[in-house]
Amino acid sequence: MKNIVVPIDFSTDSITALNWAIEIAKRAEAGITLLHVNKLKEYASYFSGRQVSENPDDIERNFDELLKNIDSQGVTLTVEILEGRVDDGITSYAEANDPYMVILGTHGASGKNDSWAGSNAFKVVSHAHCPVITVRGDFKDGMGIKKIVMPIDTNIATRHKVPFTIELARYFGAEIYILAASMSSVHDFVARAHSYAIQAKDYIDGFGVKCNIEEVVGDNVTDMTIDYAKKVGADLISIMTEQETAISNLFVGPYAEQM
């Protein structure tokens, strides 16, 4: 059975992610693991140093309250509690258990919430060996995914996200909007992005998923993608971070973090 991991710190952000996970799990016939990492806090003084963790009884009470109030809609929910660094705990658990995906709540760059899930989101996205969906805590919008923007750049590895994006689109009956993005107006770069986008569309069409292509050239792929997502009213943006670190790869490093 497929399994979706949702890191839980009992914040609004992580509960929103759990609600989204339930919507996906219903369609993917998956179970959900609620993962809490008991973050060790170091308190050092001139005389001694010690580590303090959350009270296990408090964690248990929080989970009891959460499970009592969440509508799982028939999806099986299990609880796992680890101890240590949050990002390490999440990525290590994902590596050991090979989940279908991780769905992670985040408050985004402009948020003031210091929840551990939000503050560790990019580290998890960068290092997890499975797909990761990040969800803003304020993003609810009826729990539907109808439009997915999928930027395609000039690196061949950019197309590795296509099969998973198709799966999500089919679960929700969504339409995929391919953005052929080039940061150079040189013909070879534009032509390569165009070619990869056409190949991706042909593949998507074979699964009966509606698909559109738009081509853009600019100096910041993040801005281009977000502007296009706003233009079409997208619910999700599908990008890659675990690709080759070639200079032509637009979605590794700062661009992925900006996104």
Sequence and secondary structure as in RCSB ss.txt:
>XXXX:A:sequence
MKNIVVPIDFSTDSITALNWAIEIAKRAEAGITLLHVNKLKEYASYFSGRQVSENPDDIERNFDELLKNIDSQGV
TLTVEILEGRVDDGITSYAEANDPYMVILGTHGASGKNDSWAGSNAFKVVSHAHCPVITVRGDFKDGMGIKKIVM
PIDTNIATRHKVPFTIELARYFGAEIYILAASMSSVHDFVARAHSYAIQAKDYIDGFGVKCNIEEVVGDNVTDMT
IDYAKKVGADLISIMTEQETAISNLFVGPYAEQM
>XXXX:A:secstr
 EEEEEE  SSHHHHHHHHHHHHHHHHHTEEEEEEEEE  EEEE SS EEEE   HHHHHHHHHHHHHH   TT 
 EEEEEEES HHHHHHHHHHHH  SEEEEEE  TT     HHHHTHHHHHHH SS EEEEETT  GGG   EEEE
EE SSGGGGGGHHHHHHHHHHHT EEEEEEEES   HHHHHHHHHHHHHHHHHHHTTT  EEEEEEE S HHHHH
HHHHHHHT SEE    SS   TT TTSTHHHHH 
